[in-house]
Amino acid sequence: MAINKLVIVGIGLIGGSLAAALKKAGACREVIGVARRQVTCDDAVKLGVVDRAYLSIGEVAAELGEGDVVFISVPTLTVEAILKQCQQCLDSAVTITDGASVKGSVLTAAKNAYGELPSQLVLGHPIAGSEKSGVTAANPDLYRDHRIIITPTEETGRDHLQRVTQMWESVDAEVLVMPVAEHDDVLAATSHLPHAIAYSLVDTLAHDAENENIFRYAAGGFRDFTRIASSDPTMWHDIMLANRDSVLKSLDLFTDNLTRMRSAIESGDSEYLLGVFTRAKAARDHFTKMLAKQAYTAPVQDGKTMQENEITYRVSPGGQVNGQIRVPGDKSISHRSIMLGSLAEGVTEVEGFLEGEDALATLQAFRDMGVVIEGPDQGQVRIHGVGLNGLQAPPGPLYVGNSGTSMRLLAGLLAGQSFDTELTGDESLSKRPMNRVANPLREMGAEIETGENGRPPVKIKGGQALKAIDYDMPMASAQVKSCVLLAGMYADGVTKVTEPAPTRDHTERMLNGFGYEVKREGAMAELTSGGSLKASKIEVPADISSATFFMVAAAIAPGSDVTLTHVGINPTRDGVINILRAMGADITLDNQREVGGEPVADIRIRYASLKGIEIPEDQVPLAIDEFPALFVAASCAEGETVLTGAEELRVKESDRIQVMADGLQKLGVKAEPTPDGIVIQGKGSEAGVFGGGEVESHGDHRIAMSFTIAALRGTAEIKINNCANVATSFPTFVDLATGAGITLKVESA
Ligand code: S3P
């Protein structure tokens, strides 16, 4: 039992709910109430919220000692009077805590009452409440899954701190620790300011002399926005005065922004208004997602990411895939459309944009740097370009989640800006190598700091004069090539990048499409600084890397016949078609055309038996993201498949060689990893290639989707753990897979 006796001083919503919750949890022997009015005492006893009640703490003080807790939940400005009473009558072994929304003023109150801070006092604040007040509103579930902020000081006794922590945990609340000043600033912004605004708005409308009946016409917007203005007036009066300085800081900032909005409305400044509204919508949508615990979320503090939502796939064995499928837009092109659109002059319109977490991370980064971006709305995005030198310093580190492309390409662009920036990412991205971009950028004169062993975060110093370089890439990487070319736009002279093998050339094609000339000469791409980008229209083709899962699905599951429409088949991306064809797959390309500078086709693929091959090394960079799925195809082929020259796979979202080998072995396939590839013994026409079992995706989207399609040739259910990141590249995967014929259940913890 966490507590012996609990004394609630002030039996309103906050105190009454704690009493009710502790009783319900059986976490306290007895609850005693203290209230100013007899009627409250009587109500609290009658409602069963407390066991007995008194009009002053003095009446119970004598029976309290170690293991007992006094919880003060009176209006903030009354706390001092209560603490003075405590000082006079309470034993120093009794734990005292409170629930006031302002902690600085309680600290001062305690000093006034005790002279110095007593070790028995633990300041706390439950971030829960409702517009209802009074003991009749007491709710035993009020604190379940809510946060409690505790603001201990040097003087706070360990035992007392532990007791208060246990008390809150026993009612299923989550306890966070924070310094007093930080608490008061954060709460001023997120709670006190909205309350001040809501009260002021309702009061303004209520006193609108011109329209007395105004509330009659008020609908949902008014109701949602002003619900909190019906909270306890004394409590909020006290909070505003008690947290004066922090509240004023927030109010001033808000007032300035409101004034700026007023003048934008007056002068018809659409761009300013769109900027505010689109940024705010994005931020609010992000908050809604956080509340719903969807996908991953941005870091909370200290660059640490919040817990990823655990999503598990359970895929039933067997079946086939059929139909016409349009997979979402190409990820590489979506990233680049935002980057180049933002740096262009004029408004760029994008169709078919991939609304996956990775491309959205890039979009958010540019919003953070002041670019107005409308959408995405069903794949449509409008980017109000600011020109090559129009980006503004972001308010904090740019968090790009799981996206290596965002981090590496942005590093190049940011090296050319006048302001400092920091790029951070999630757990997987934080393990990936960044020196491959930091090194050439340093050669260009950029000042870049990385974390340990060249991992993120990447800190980039602004205002450095960059010089053009002639760079021979040590690895075949489109991200490195793109990074150097993008930095080259800001460098003095002609930047040249030579690649050891052809890699995707979307950056070159798109720069040309935006009117910034990039010349190609064999393996070398070059551009000259001093140019500019002109806004463009972009139609993003469907992503061949996402289409791959359905291509392989059809290739391995007898009876399948799938057509993937409008897929980008850029020759630097078509390795998967070449490799599958070499394995004997039945693939036809129809309706070939060019859309916005990229070749596109409808890809039809029908089941045909596959054979193992030695994958030609020149195909590796052209199919770099497709290997997890191709390993599944190889497992279903007759004979051995050997992959070499693919060490890059070890530094993707996961070590894709090891993680796939582990999973395949678990499912009964002989798959031997080598330093730069894998050797897979295919099972050919055997009905069941994969046994059932549980495999780990290690948060890698492509691993999760590859094992999903493997189940088509499975003998029992395959369970795939940690699939939340499928949303980074293919947010509609589950719907499309199910629609095509895969039996898949999604479980979320
Ligand atoms: C990408 C390049 C490739 C690829 C990634 C996207 C790009 O990475 O794996 O998914 O958009 O430039 P590398 O450059 O590391 O090969």
Boltz pocket constraint, residues with backbone or C-beta under 6 A from the ligand:
constraints:
  - pocket:
      binder: B
      contacts: [[A, 331], [A, 332], [A, 333], [A, 405], [A, 476], [A, 477], [A, 478], [A, 479], [A, 480], [A, 482], [A, 504], [A, 624], [A, 625], [A, 648]]
      max_distance: 6.0
